[in-house]
Amino acid sequence: MILFYRQELMEMMKTQPFSVCVDGSNDQDVGKMYPLTVRIYDVNRSSVVSRFLNICSISGSGNSTAQGTAIVLQLFISCWLQD
């Protein structure tokens, strides 16, 4: 079900304008979590909606939230360009 939902969102992103939002956590012990959220125009609802795309984690104490966000966005872009 989750894979279908993600695939459906990725298909919508091929034809509709969208933006990607990444927010980093401040957890220092385990690692940082970076949820990816997409805002996209949903033609079925005739409105802009927010959808959860994925969550990434980066371990290590040397990464700031800004560095982690940049890494996650680079990974997203490289994966997006391969599709």
Beta strands, then each sheet from edge to edge (+ up, - down):
strand 1: 18-22
strand 2: 32-42
strand 3: 47-58
sheet 1: 1+ 2- 3+
end
